[in-house]
Amino acid sequence: VDPFVAQVDLSNVSGIDIATARFPAQRLHRGKAEIAQITHDAYCVALVDSGLSQGTHGGVSFTARPGDLVIIDVSKPFDLSVLDEGTKLSVIQIDKPQLARRLGEPGLVPVRASTSSGAAALLASYIAGLAQCASTLPAASAGRAASIACDLFAIAFSQRATADLGEESVHDARLATACTFIARNIAD
């Protein structure tokens, strides 16, 4: 009855889709028919900036609150109810082949993760920063930025991520986070 008003800003950084999305309360569903139409197998990682959502994915029920990361395997059915008006997400979509060498084991990753500490907190901060600057990222830096996102995803959600990923990617992500903080607060 009321108009549906939503906004999605999408960029692609070296094969990784990065978006910010704002939308009203709604229901999102992906069943067998929708899955049959996908052209690539990927994970979507959404950082919930605002709003409350409840859903099921891969047989697991979850509630997502601001500050949570929600990981959706696009090849599996899901049902999501967005309960709040003005929900905002920062999202990256990473093709599974880009993660194949980084993930020590395949399979469903956790559906929801708290970003209060550890690698998930670092990934959330990186997603937020990358979503804000993706459209202005120099082409020369795009490949490295995409690689860091993949590395952080693997570190945060793989039980046996390969050991050689860690230090350099974590250092690069922390440096990017610090630079974003400095740029936002330079006048303060």
Buried (B, 14 or more C-beta within 10 A) or exposed (E): EEEEEEEEBEBBBBBBBBBBBBBBBBEEEBEEEEBEEEEEEBBBBBBBBBBBBEBBBBEEEBEBEBBBBBBBBBBBBBBBBBBBEEBBBBBBBBBBEBBEEBBEEEEBBBBBBBBEEEBBBBBBBBBBBBBBBBEEBEEEEBEBBBBBBBBBBBBBBBEEBBEEBBEEBBEBBEEBBEEBEEEEEEEE
